[in-house]
């Protein structure tokens, strides 16, 4: 008799495995597509070995999944993933763009954007707390828009009609700032930045300072150069303007407003030090400990009454002494009176 074996898998565990398989599949497809460009236009199958460059990122990701510490290792996984990705895509954009056949049915200029856009899916799956579908999903939209911004800026190199108008210095500048932008996204996985984004009211001073540095770097090192490059492309080389130029300007302004708010408002809202009275008590203490104050006042009244009674006793004793002295000095008067 054959026995039927039923596997009971919880819903969160099932979606966790689906998310893990999806992450591995997206990463593998992206790598193979980039490799196929190198194999097709360089005529060397040895470029498939470039897949080995992504193994450290995959091993760290697997270790984090096994130890249930995927959020702690996310920054390291992203950094180890972006380094070979920048070399991989930079090689294609720097050396193969001129060799790519415009009439190619598959691997043409426009198709390069698809494996580049897979970086967005890699970030989303790496940043996810869990893979269970929900109505309200917590997505880091500013970072996702930054990745779209990088891909849109690289379109000036990918598109052959735009690429012919640009000198090599401008192309190198675009690639350099695109790589810098992807590398700086590593700090978005940092735990202090996450805590400052989620619990802005309960963030500590150290977390707020790290978040301020992250905002400044994002505004000065990413959005400001992107805005300048887009203005140069539009006004100097007559390449069509991009909507992301407004996004760069908006983020620069909002980030500086956030930095000004985080730097100034906590200082104004700091609780004032309560004035200490001569008794060593503050107003808050006096309000909260009325019974203690009443007992102190009653003890003080007792002390005053005891001092007054002791003073009266001393006066009586002095009067008696003065009378005795007078009686000793005038004995005749005592006799006459008697």
Secondary structure, DSSP 8 states (H G I E B T S, - for coil): ----------HHHHHHHHHHHHHHHHHHHHHHHHHHHHHHHH--GGGGGGGGGGHHHHHHHHHHHHTT-TTTSHHHHHHHHHHHHHHHHHHIIIIITTTS-TT-SSS-TTTHHHHHHHHHHHHHHHH-S-----SS----HHHHHHHHHHHHHHHHHHSHHHHTTS-HHHHHHHHHHHHHHHHHGGGGGSHHHHHHHH-TTT--HHHHHHHHHHHHHIIIIIIHHHHHHHHHHHHTS-----THHHHHHHHHHHHHHHHHHHHHHHHHTS-----B-TTS-BHHHHHH-HHHHHHHHHHHHHHHHHHHHHHHHHHHHHHHHHHHHHHHH-HHHHHHH-
